Amino acid sequence: MSAAETPRQSGPTLRSKLLRWLLVPLSALFLIDAAGSYFIAQRLSDRVYDGELLEIARELALHVKPIGGHPAFDLEKDAERTLLLDQYDSVYYAVRGDGGVLIAGEPELQQPRAREASPGFYDSDLRGAPIRIAQLRTESADPNQAPVIVQVAETLVKRHALANEILIDAILPQLLLITIAGAVLWAGVAHGLAPLRNLQQAVAARSHLDLSPVRVDNVPGEVHPLLLAINDLMARLDEILSYQNRFIADAAHQMRTPVAGLKAHIELALREDDPLQTRQSLAHLYTGVERMSRLVSQLLSLARNEPNTVKKLHLAPLDLSKLAFDVTTEWVPEAYRRNIDLGFEGAASHALVNGDPMRLTELVNNLLDNAIRYSARGGRVTVRVMTHPRPRISVSDDGPTIPVEERHRIFERFHRLLGGHADGSGLGLAIVREIAKLHEAEIALTEDADGLGNTFTVTFPAYVDATRSPVSAP
């Protein structure tokens, strides 16, 4: 497979994008909530066990008594063990006097914080282990005696256990809720995208020959414009392919007769022994080749000017009067050969239009070819260019007057009037109509002013005094 045929790598699916935009924020909210729940669990755990530490500190403060003018601590060992007994944590205490002098308890316990409120709680560590300290300041009734600070500390085993238990009790229901919400979102996204999958399957299952509108039930409002765009594309493809098929069929039908005639003339020339007869066969053969060459040229011109197949039409300001005069001048020898009076009446001022010079030249050529071809010998053909109310060109001839009931069909491809003896393919006026469509011009057929023959008029849009950039063909 060449690089041009290599399919592009598909990007992320719409389902993955939707789930990412829904589940990632949901998961982030869960993590934020889990962090907040852990913080709250820690606060609740500290609040519960800080109360117990404060009760122990108050109990210890009751055993601080003044002896000899100095505070002393009087607590029996059995009572101390009972007071400090804990199943999970180690409990320490320290009683300190003025200046942080240790009266009783654990000497390695952190010095009291002078600015800590009473009672106060703070975290510290003891011998490398994290602890929680409750600090209580006691005021003596004797104004001469300095206050005593009681500190009670414990390790954090049961605090962490309680915080984890609270966290689990709070997080598990939320995790279950997030899981259920994720499953519901997954199912909802899958159900919501089902019409897209059905649309994809409907398009994939189609034959390349089936260009009828795609129909999918229960299409969401957001997908409906896409379906309309697909059906519009199908309709345009059907129109173009129908035109191509019709063109191929018409071309094959039109080419069959000239090719058969050429074959017959060639066979006849091959069988002739008389040089004079052979020369006549070759002359007929040359005439047939000319007719077929003209037919092929017109078929190609018709295909080139079909509005549905023209991608870009480059319009430029041009003088319609000058263009028509130049083209008319080229037809003078042919008109003279047929003994036809070919005249030209140009506009007094420039008849400016926005157009494609090559196509407009072809338009005038086909109008003159049709007029000269169908006019009787000794007849008259007149080309007129006018500017008001809009730029227009008309070609009048002295040919057979086209009946009113036939005028709407005269511009159809391969249509020829019954009883006509002029040699033609029926494509010239069809080409004129297609070129007029490309220029948004109007073409009309009326009787000639003198009552003899026909007048073909092409009226162009009013000229805009600005060079137009390339525009898409209509």
Backbone torsions as a table, in degrees:
resi	resn	phi	psi	omega
1	MET	NA	130.4	-179.8
2	SER	-74.4	168.5	-179.8
3	ALA	-63.5	-33.6	-179.4
4	ALA	-70.4	-25.3	-178.1
5	GLU	-92.6	-8.8	-178.1
6	THR	-70.6	122.9	-178.8
7	PRO	-69.0	147.3	178.2
8	ARG	-68.6	147.1	178.5
9	GLN	-69.2	128.7	-178.0
10	SER	-71.0	145.3	179.2
11	GLY	-85.1	-172.3	178.5
12	PRO	-59.4	143.7	179.2
13	THR	-73.0	158.2	177.9
14	LEU	-63.2	-35.9	178.7
15	ARG	-62.5	-46.1	-179.2
16	SER	-64.0	-37.8	178.6
17	LYS	-65.2	-45.2	180.0
18	LEU	-63.1	-45.2	-179.6
19	LEU	-64.9	-36.4	179.1
20	ARG	-65.6	-43.8	-179.5
21	TRP	-69.5	-24.2	-179.8
22	LEU	-92.5	-45.8	-173.1
23	LEU	-80.7	-34.2	-179.7
24	VAL	-64.5	-49.1	175.6
25	PRO	-61.9	-35.4	178.7
26	LEU	-64.5	-42.1	177.8
27	SER	-66.8	-39.3	178.2
28	ALA	-63.3	-41.1	176.7
29	LEU	-63.0	-37.5	177.9
30	PHE	-64.0	-42.7	179.4
31	LEU	-65.2	-41.5	177.9
32	ILE	-63.0	-41.3	179.0
33	ASP	-66.1	-37.2	178.6
34	ALA	-64.7	-41.7	178.1
35	ALA	-65.0	-41.3	177.5
36	GLY	-65.3	-39.4	178.6
37	SER	-64.6	-38.0	179.4
38	TYR	-65.7	-40.8	178.1
39	PHE	-62.6	-44.0	179.2
40	ILE	-65.1	-39.9	179.1
41	ALA	-62.5	-40.0	177.4
42	GLN	-62.9	-43.0	179.6
43	ARG	-63.2	-43.3	179.2
44	LEU	-64.6	-42.1	179.7
45	SER	-63.2	-44.2	178.4
46	ASP	-63.0	-39.1	-178.6
47	ARG	-63.4	-39.6	179.9
48	VAL	-65.9	-51.5	-173.2
49	TYR	-83.0	-20.4	172.4
50	ASP	-64.2	-34.6	177.2
51	GLY	-62.7	-40.6	178.3
52	GLU	-65.4	-42.3	178.4
53	LEU	-62.2	-39.9	-179.8
54	LEU	-65.0	-37.6	177.1
55	GLU	-63.5	-40.0	177.5
56	ILE	-65.5	-41.3	179.6
57	ALA	-62.1	-40.9	178.3
58	ARG	-66.2	-38.2	177.3
59	GLU	-64.1	-42.0	178.6
60	LEU	-66.2	-35.2	-179.3
61	ALA	-63.9	-26.2	179.1
62	LEU	-68.3	-18.9	-177.8
63	HIS	-98.0	10.9	174.7
64	VAL	-93.8	120.4	-176.6
65	LYS	-134.3	148.2	178.5
66	PRO	-79.7	128.8	176.6
67	ILE	-131.2	118.7	179.2
68	GLY	63.3	33.0	177.7
69	GLY	82.9	0.7	179.8
70	HIS	-126.8	146.0	179.6
71	PRO	-69.5	141.7	178.2
72	ALA	-136.1	156.0	-177.9
73	PHE	-112.6	126.0	-176.3
74	ASP	-125.7	98.3	178.4
75	LEU	-144.0	125.0	-178.9
76	GLU	-67.8	153.3	-177.5
77	LYS	-62.3	-41.6	-179.0
78	ASP	-64.2	-42.3	178.8
79	ALA	-66.0	-36.1	178.3
80	GLU	-64.3	-44.6	-179.7
81	ARG	-64.1	-39.6	179.5
82	THR	-65.9	-40.9	-177.6
83	LEU	-68.4	-35.1	-175.7
84	LEU	-96.6	4.5	-177.4
85	LEU	-70.2	132.7	177.3
86	ASP	-147.8	138.3	-174.9
87	GLN	-72.2	-30.1	-171.8
88	TYR	-114.3	-34.6	-172.6
89	ASP	-115.6	160.6	171.6
90	SER	-93.2	132.5	-176.9
91	VAL	-114.1	134.5	-180.0
92	TYR	-127.6	159.2	175.2
93	TYR	-146.0	163.4	175.8
94	ALA	-153.1	134.9	176.4
95	VAL	-115.1	121.3	-174.8
96	ARG	-126.2	144.8	179.3
97	GLY	-97.7	-156.5	-178.1
98	ASP	-61.4	131.8	179.1
99	GLY	79.6	9.9	178.4
100	GLY	80.5	18.4	180.0
101	VAL	-71.2	128.4	-178.0
102	LEU	-72.2	126.8	176.6
103	ILE	-98.5	-41.7	179.4
104	ALA	-160.8	159.9	174.3
105	GLY	101.9	-157.0	-172.3
106	GLU	-82.7	116.3	-176.6
107	PRO	-71.9	-23.5	-176.8
108	GLU	-85.0	-2.1	178.1
109	LEU	-67.2	140.3	-175.6
110	GLN	-54.5	140.1	176.9
111	GLN	-55.5	145.9	179.3
112	PRO	-59.6	149.7	175.0
113	ARG	-88.0	118.7	-173.3
114	ALA	-63.2	-33.9	-175.0
115	ARG	-92.6	-1.6	-178.9
116	GLU	-68.5	135.5	177.9
117	ALA	-64.8	160.5	179.4
118	SER	-119.8	120.4	-3.7
119	PRO	-75.7	154.6	179.3
120	GLY	-136.7	157.9	-177.2
121	PHE	-136.4	138.2	178.0
122	TYR	-156.9	163.9	-178.9
123	ASP	-97.4	149.4	178.2
124	SER	-156.6	-162.6	176.1
125	ASP	-146.3	155.8	-179.0
126	LEU	-140.5	118.1	-178.4
127	ARG	52.8	40.2	176.4
128	GLY	84.5	-4.3	179.9
129	ALA	-103.4	135.4	178.1
130	PRO	-68.4	139.7	-179.6
131	ILE	-136.7	164.1	174.7
132	ARG	-116.8	130.5	-174.4
133	ILE	-116.2	132.6	169.5
134	ALA	-106.5	128.3	-176.0
135	GLN	-118.5	129.5	-178.0
136	LEU	-130.7	127.5	178.3
137	ARG	-100.7	128.4	180.0
138	THR	-110.9	135.2	179.0
139	GLU	-101.7	130.3	179.8
140	SER	-82.2	153.1	177.0
141	ALA	-69.1	-25.2	178.5
142	ASP	-81.4	117.1	-177.9
143	PRO	-66.1	-16.4	-179.9
144	ASN	-85.8	-8.8	-176.9
145	GLN	-99.2	131.2	-179.8
146	ALA	-68.4	152.8	177.9
147	PRO	-67.3	159.3	179.5
148	VAL	-115.9	139.5	178.6
149	ILE	-110.0	126.9	178.5
150	VAL	-109.0	127.6	176.9
151	GLN	-117.0	133.4	175.0
152	VAL	-127.1	127.8	-177.2
153	ALA	-128.5	152.4	175.6
154	GLU	-148.4	155.4	174.8
155	THR	-71.2	176.6	-167.1
156	LEU	-110.3	21.8	-174.8
157	VAL	-62.2	-56.9	-175.7
158	LYS	-71.8	-24.9	175.3
159	ARG	-64.8	-46.8	178.7
160	HIS	-64.6	-38.7	179.3
161	ALA	-62.4	-44.1	179.7
162	LEU	-67.0	-41.4	179.3
163	ALA	-62.6	-41.6	178.4
164	ASN	-65.4	-38.0	178.9
165	GLU	-65.5	-43.9	177.0
166	ILE	-62.6	-41.8	-179.0
167	LEU	-62.5	-45.6	-179.7
168	ILE	-62.7	-43.7	179.5
169	ASP	-61.9	-31.0	-179.9
170	ALA	-85.4	-35.4	-173.3
171	ILE	-80.8	-38.3	-175.4
172	LEU	-57.3	-48.1	176.8
173	PRO	-61.5	-37.9	178.8
174	GLN	-66.9	-39.2	178.1
175	LEU	-64.0	-40.8	177.0
176	LEU	-62.9	-41.5	179.3
177	LEU	-64.3	-40.7	178.8
178	ILE	-64.8	-40.7	179.3
179	THR	-62.7	-45.5	178.7
180	ILE	-63.6	-42.4	179.2
181	ALA	-62.6	-40.0	177.7
182	GLY	-63.0	-42.3	178.1
183	ALA	-64.2	-41.9	178.5
184	VAL	-64.2	-41.8	178.0
185	LEU	-62.7	-42.8	179.4
186	TRP	-59.7	-48.5	180.0
187	ALA	-65.6	-39.8	-179.9
188	GLY	-64.6	-42.6	178.4
189	VAL	-64.6	-42.4	179.2
190	ALA	-62.3	-42.1	179.2
191	HIS	-68.3	-39.8	-179.4
192	GLY	-67.2	-31.0	-179.4
193	LEU	-90.9	-0.5	-179.8
194	ALA	-57.3	-41.2	177.6
195	PRO	-59.9	-34.6	176.4
196	LEU	-65.0	-41.5	177.6
197	ARG	-64.4	-40.6	178.0
198	ASN	-64.4	-38.8	177.6
199	LEU	-64.2	-43.1	178.6
200	GLN	-62.0	-42.4	179.8
201	GLN	-67.3	-37.9	179.6
202	ALA	-64.8	-39.5	178.9
203	VAL	-72.9	-40.6	-178.1
204	ALA	-67.2	-32.1	-177.1
205	ALA	-79.6	-7.0	-176.7
206	ARG	-77.3	147.7	170.8
207	SER	-74.8	152.8	178.6
208	HIS	-68.5	-11.7	177.8
209	LEU	-91.8	-11.8	-177.3
210	ASP	-93.3	105.8	-179.8
211	LEU	-114.2	22.0	176.8
212	SER	-72.5	161.0	-178.6
213	PRO	-58.2	140.8	176.7
214	VAL	-79.2	132.1	-179.2
215	ARG	-123.1	121.6	177.8
216	VAL	-132.6	130.5	-178.7
217	ASP	-78.2	154.0	174.1
218	ASN	56.5	44.1	178.8
219	VAL	-78.8	127.6	178.1
220	PRO	-62.4	159.0	-179.7
221	GLY	-59.8	-34.0	-179.0
222	GLU	-71.1	-26.6	-177.5
223	VAL	-90.5	-20.0	-176.0
224	HIS	-59.0	-43.3	176.1
225	PRO	-60.3	-35.4	177.0
226	LEU	-63.8	-43.0	179.0
227	LEU	-63.5	-41.0	177.7
228	LEU	-63.1	-39.7	178.9
229	ALA	-65.4	-40.4	178.3
230	ILE	-63.4	-45.6	-179.9
231	ASN	-65.6	-36.0	176.2
232	ASP	-64.4	-41.1	176.7
233	LEU	-63.4	-41.4	177.0
234	MET	-58.9	-44.3	-178.8
235	ALA	-63.3	-42.5	-179.9
236	ARG	-67.6	-39.3	176.2
237	LEU	-63.9	-41.2	179.1
238	ASP	-62.2	-40.3	179.2
239	GLU	-64.6	-44.4	-178.9
240	ILE	-66.9	-45.1	-179.3
241	LEU	-66.6	-36.9	176.8
242	SER	-63.3	-41.2	177.6
243	TYR	-62.8	-43.7	-179.8
244	GLN	-63.3	-44.5	178.9
245	ASN	-63.2	-41.4	179.1
246	ARG	-65.6	-40.0	179.7
247	PHE	-63.7	-44.1	179.6
248	ILE	-63.5	-42.9	179.5
249	ALA	-64.1	-43.6	179.2
250	ASP	-64.6	-42.7	-179.6
251	ALA	-63.4	-43.4	179.2
252	ALA	-62.3	-40.8	179.8
253	HIS	-66.2	-42.7	-177.9
254	GLN	-71.9	-30.8	-177.7
255	MET	-81.1	-19.4	-175.0
256	ARG	-63.1	-46.0	-177.6
257	THR	-66.3	-49.5	177.8
258	PRO	-59.8	-39.5	-179.9
259	VAL	-65.5	-40.9	177.9
260	ALA	-63.4	-39.9	178.2
261	GLY	-64.5	-43.0	178.1
262	LEU	-61.7	-41.2	179.4
263	LYS	-62.7	-41.1	179.9
264	ALA	-64.6	-44.0	179.1
265	HIS	-63.7	-38.8	179.3
266	ILE	-65.6	-44.2	179.4
267	GLU	-62.6	-40.3	178.7
268	LEU	-64.8	-41.7	179.4
269	ALA	-65.2	-35.2	180.0
270	LEU	-69.8	-29.6	-178.6
271	ARG	-84.2	-18.4	-176.5
272	GLU	-76.0	136.8	173.3
273	ASP	-102.7	-22.1	179.7
274	ASP	-77.7	120.6	179.8
275	PRO	-57.8	-34.5	-179.0
276	LEU	-66.8	-44.3	177.8
277	GLN	-65.5	-38.2	177.8
278	THR	-62.2	-40.8	179.9
279	ARG	-65.1	-39.8	177.4
280	GLN	-64.2	-39.1	177.9
281	SER	-64.1	-39.8	178.7
282	LEU	-67.0	-35.3	177.3
283	ALA	-64.3	-44.0	176.1
284	HIS	-62.3	-39.0	178.9
285	LEU	-62.9	-40.9	178.8
286	TYR	-63.5	-42.0	178.6
287	THR	-62.8	-41.6	178.2
288	GLY	-64.1	-39.0	178.6
289	VAL	-65.5	-39.8	177.6
290	GLU	-60.7	-45.0	-179.8
291	ARG	-62.8	-43.5	-179.0
292	MET	-68.0	-36.5	177.3
293	SER	-62.3	-42.1	178.7
294	ARG	-66.5	-39.2	178.9
295	LEU	-63.5	-44.8	178.9
296	VAL	-62.9	-41.7	179.5
297	SER	-62.1	-41.8	179.8
298	GLN	-70.1	-37.2	176.7
299	LEU	-61.7	-44.3	178.1
300	LEU	-64.7	-40.1	178.3
301	SER	-63.7	-41.4	178.3
302	LEU	-62.6	-42.6	178.8
303	ALA	-66.5	-37.9	-177.6
304	ARG	-69.7	-28.7	-176.0
305	ASN	-102.6	6.7	175.3
306	GLU	-64.7	120.6	-175.9
307	PRO	-56.0	-32.7	-177.5
308	ASN	-73.1	-15.2	-178.0
309	THR	-107.9	-6.4	179.7
310	VAL	-86.3	117.4	-178.4
311	LYS	-79.6	-48.9	-177.8
312	LYS	-132.3	138.1	176.7
313	LEU	-120.6	116.0	-177.1
314	HIS	-92.0	107.6	-179.3
315	LEU	-98.9	141.1	179.2
316	ALA	-142.7	151.3	177.5
317	PRO	-63.7	133.0	176.3
318	LEU	-148.3	158.1	-179.4
319	ASP	-90.8	108.8	-177.6
320	LEU	-64.2	-34.3	-179.3
321	SER	-64.7	-45.0	179.7
322	LYS	-66.3	-43.2	-179.8
323	LEU	-61.2	-45.5	-179.5
324	ALA	-64.2	-39.1	178.6
325	PHE	-63.5	-44.8	-179.6
326	ASP	-61.9	-43.1	-179.6
327	VAL	-68.1	-41.7	179.4
328	THR	-60.2	-39.3	179.9
329	THR	-60.4	-36.9	-179.6
330	GLU	-68.2	-22.0	-178.1
331	TRP	-92.3	-0.3	-179.6
332	VAL	-58.9	-46.4	179.8
333	PRO	-60.1	-41.2	-179.8
334	GLU	-66.8	-40.0	177.4
335	ALA	-64.9	-39.4	178.8
336	TYR	-64.5	-39.8	179.8
337	ARG	-63.1	-32.8	-179.9
338	ARG	-94.7	5.9	179.0
339	ASN	58.9	48.1	180.0
340	ILE	-116.4	136.3	179.2
341	ASP	-83.1	105.9	-178.4
342	LEU	-100.0	117.3	-178.8
343	GLY	-121.0	161.9	-179.3
344	PHE	-137.5	130.6	175.8
345	GLU	-123.0	102.2	-177.4
346	GLY	-88.0	165.6	178.4
347	ALA	-75.0	146.2	179.0
348	ALA	-62.3	-36.9	177.3
349	SER	-112.8	172.2	-179.2
350	HIS	-65.1	130.5	176.2
351	ALA	-97.2	85.4	-174.9
352	LEU	-82.1	136.8	174.9
353	VAL	-139.3	160.7	171.4
354	ASN	-95.2	115.2	-175.0
355	GLY	-158.3	172.7	175.1
356	ASP	-95.3	113.0	-173.5
357	PRO	-56.7	-42.2	-177.3
358	MET	-65.4	-42.4	-178.3
359	ARG	-71.1	-39.5	178.4
360	LEU	-67.2	-34.3	173.8
361	THR	-61.4	-41.9	178.0
362	GLU	-64.8	-38.2	178.0
363	LEU	-60.2	-50.2	-179.1
364	VAL	-64.3	-39.8	178.9
365	ASN	-58.2	-44.1	-178.4
366	ASN	-70.0	-37.0	176.2
367	LEU	-63.1	-44.2	179.7
368	LEU	-68.8	-39.8	178.4
369	ASP	-61.0	-42.9	179.0
370	ASN	-65.1	-41.9	-177.9
371	ALA	-67.0	-46.5	-177.6
372	ILE	-69.6	-37.6	-176.5
373	ARG	-65.2	-38.7	-173.2
374	TYR	-98.9	-5.7	176.7
375	SER	-79.4	144.2	178.4
376	ALA	-72.6	157.2	177.8
377	ARG	-60.3	137.9	-176.6
378	GLY	83.6	3.2	-179.5
379	GLY	-80.3	-170.1	-174.8
380	ARG	-135.9	136.8	175.1
381	VAL	-127.5	128.1	-177.3
382	THR	-126.2	132.1	175.9
383	VAL	-106.2	126.8	-180.0
384	ARG	-124.6	140.1	174.9
385	VAL	-123.4	126.4	-178.6
386	MET	-127.5	158.8	-175.8
387	THR	-113.9	-21.3	-175.3
388	HIS	-118.3	142.2	-1.4
389	PRO	-76.4	-18.0	175.7
390	ARG	-137.1	156.7	179.0
391	PRO	-60.4	134.9	178.8
392	ARG	-155.3	155.7	177.1
393	ILE	-127.8	137.4	178.6
394	SER	-130.9	146.7	177.8
395	VAL	-126.5	118.5	179.8
396	SER	-105.7	140.9	179.4
397	ASP	-132.5	175.5	176.9
398	ASP	-112.3	26.4	179.5
399	GLY	-77.0	-179.6	178.7
400	PRO	-59.2	133.0	180.0
401	THR	-66.6	128.8	-178.1
402	ILE	-79.3	125.3	179.6
403	PRO	-58.5	151.4	-177.8
404	VAL	-59.4	-39.4	-177.4
405	GLU	-70.0	-14.0	179.6
406	GLU	-98.8	-9.7	-171.7
407	ARG	-67.6	-29.9	-179.8
408	HIS	-76.8	-12.9	-179.2
409	ARG	-105.4	-8.7	-172.7
410	ILE	-65.9	-22.4	-178.8
411	PHE	-92.3	3.1	176.7
412	GLU	-76.2	147.5	-179.2
413	ARG	-67.9	139.4	178.5
414	PHE	66.4	13.5	178.0
415	HIS	-89.4	128.8	178.5
416	ARG	-133.8	146.8	179.8
417	LEU	-70.3	140.1	176.5
418	LEU	-66.6	139.3	179.1
419	GLY	87.3	-3.8	179.0
420	GLY	-75.0	135.1	-177.4
421	HIS	-106.1	-6.5	-179.7
422	ALA	-70.9	147.7	179.7
423	ASP	-80.9	118.3	179.8
424	GLY	-163.5	165.2	-177.8
425	SER	-104.0	-11.0	-177.1
426	GLY	77.9	22.5	-178.7
427	LEU	-111.4	-18.8	-173.6
428	GLY	-59.5	-50.4	-178.7
429	LEU	-70.7	-28.3	175.0
430	ALA	-65.1	-38.8	177.5
431	ILE	-66.1	-41.0	178.1
432	VAL	-59.3	-43.3	-179.4
433	ARG	-63.7	-42.9	-178.8
434	GLU	-65.4	-41.6	178.9
435	ILE	-66.2	-38.0	177.0
436	ALA	-62.6	-40.3	177.3
437	LYS	-60.3	-42.2	-179.5
438	LEU	-61.4	-29.5	-178.8
439	HIS	-99.7	10.4	-179.2
440	GLU	56.0	33.5	179.6
441	ALA	-97.4	161.0	-179.8
442	GLU	-111.0	135.3	179.0
443	ILE	-116.7	137.4	-177.5
444	ALA	-137.6	151.3	178.7
445	LEU	-122.7	124.8	178.1
446	THR	-135.6	168.5	174.0
447	GLU	-71.7	151.6	178.3
448	ASP	-67.2	155.1	-175.2
449	ALA	-62.1	-29.9	-179.2
450	ASP	-87.0	4.7	177.5
451	GLY	82.7	-1.0	179.9
452	LEU	-120.4	118.4	178.7
453	GLY	94.7	-161.3	-173.1
454	ASN	-134.3	157.3	175.7
455	THR	-128.3	120.6	176.1
456	PHE	-101.0	124.2	-176.7
457	THR	-122.9	130.0	175.9
458	VAL	-114.6	117.8	-178.1
459	THR	-107.4	126.5	-175.2
460	PHE	-98.6	158.7	173.7
461	PRO	-62.4	154.9	178.8
462	ALA	-59.0	141.1	-177.8
463	TYR	-71.6	134.9	175.1
464	VAL	-102.7	125.6	-173.8
465	ASP	-77.7	64.8	176.5
466	ALA	-163.9	139.8	178.3
467	THR	-71.2	122.0	-178.3
468	ARG	-86.9	140.8	175.7
469	SER	-74.5	164.6	178.3
470	PRO	-55.5	133.2	-178.3
471	VAL	-122.0	157.5	177.5
472	SER	-69.8	143.4	178.2
473	ALA	-67.0	146.4	179.8
474	PRO	-67.9	NA	NA
